[in-house]
Amino acid sequence: MTDTSALSAVVTELVTSERTYVKRLQILKNDYADPLRSFARSKETAIIPAYEAKTLFGNIDNLLPVNEAFLVDLEKMLAPNGAKTVGGVGDVALRHLKDLRGFDQYKQYYVKREDAQLIFEREASKRSSRFAAYIDVRVLIISLRVDSLMRYQHIKYQATDPKNRVGLRELLMEPVQRMPRYTLLFRTMLKHMAPDDPQRAKIIEADEIASKIALAEADEQTKRAAVFYCLTTTIDGFPPDLFSNSRKFIDCVDVEDVISEPSTSLGASSPNVSPTLLHCTLFLFDDKLVIVKRPGSSDKGGKALTGLDELDKVTKGGVPTAKKKSGLSCKGVVDVTDVVATDVGGAGR
């Protein structure tokens, strides 16, 4: 049986927190992003360079309309006849997460968060930083504005109290924290819903979508593109026509090929002379095997040299650390069906 009272409290929390969140996004865009990006258009007025100003705020211009639209429907839901107008909480959540797919915009915001954090720390820590000074002034102005509004509404608020002053650092993290907040609220709703509640299945689906966005998981196409980007960037002579949406990368393994066994004039192997070794990495796809020579002087394997060990970073907009100076070179491509494996270990091995 649905606990109507408890469920209503959670739904109210969703709407109330969404109002606060939208107001903070508006402050982030209108009071910080717009002015700093506008100033950056001219060297004479720039507080931070144009690239930094753009990267710092990501796609905030696209996020704000998404949440404003979501809030409008949530408000309609609470209004009289809301169930007939927009449906229940599951209907509203699923419409915006699945049908409209507005919250997909958060994936792009997450991509540059690491870069944005570095920009913020670097600019704020500079000696006599104009950026830091600007942020301090904006925080005070915004706090005083909120203070005046609260006083007008007869709500106690003191702008000079540090706990009431939310700065740019906190505002930039709001979108990152919002998606996990949705999943928490959705799962709390489910605890108070009966198994046969008509909104339950919709909340479960909405939670699954929000969870994937919160994890910022790259889809298969993005992962595939990242793999081929790493390989073509770091391996000299890597065939560009291997890139295909139908080709799947399986794994890679480092191997050593014995080219020849040095011998003495008597035809017997000398125990004091090492055989010539070719250091290689085999990159296995579902239909091809790529043979790549790697430098014997490097203590890194093929996965590290190509940047495949940093694939999560690459899918989020980064680049493999090794880049072009990896020393890797492609020596051949064979069909997997042409490969014959032989056990040369002998009996018992």
C-alpha angles and dihedrals in degrees: 000000000000115000095225096186096050092043091051090053092054092047090050089051089053092053095042094048090046090057091053092045094051090050090053092049088052090052091048092052102035101036102033116013100042097046096043093047090046093050090048092063090079128045089219094060102027115125091181127007119274095251092051091047091052096044094045093063099033114191096336088141089065097041097056097060089048093057094038089057091046090051092050091057092044090053090049089051091058093046122092111285088014091140090060094042103048105351129234130323092275091053093050095045094047093046092058098037100041113015101036093026090204093146090062083084087076091069090065092047090054093051094071100033094104092050091045091052091052091049092050093049093045096048094042093050097052116115111260088002113194087198094058091046091050092050092050091051093047092050091054094046093049092046092051090048091052090045091056092048093050092048089051088053090045093243116140111245131150116201093196091059106102092218090063094053113092112191134202094267091060094044092052089056095050095087090047091054097041099073094053087047090058092052091050092051093045092052092048089053090053091057089061097042125095116237090249096046105131091223095053100083090047092052090049091053092045090051092052092052094046091048092055091049091048091053089050090221115183116232121239094263091054092048091048092050090049092053093052091043089057093046098046092044098051106029117075110226096010105163107249091203089069088078107103135150088226096053118090125202112225107179144296132243131196115231139173120221119204104224098185142347110236111229138193125242088264091060096249124121116254114231090210097058121077119222118249110263129200113206110216142165122212114213109201123205126176090263107014140051116209116202113208128182115221128195114270089213092065121088090202125096127229094267092057094041092053095043093242088130086064096048093130089057092049094050088054093056102276129121130236111268095229096053115167100337094073097113090228121140131182114240101177151329125229135180113256089230089061094056116104118194119207128188106226095169095096129226116337094015 
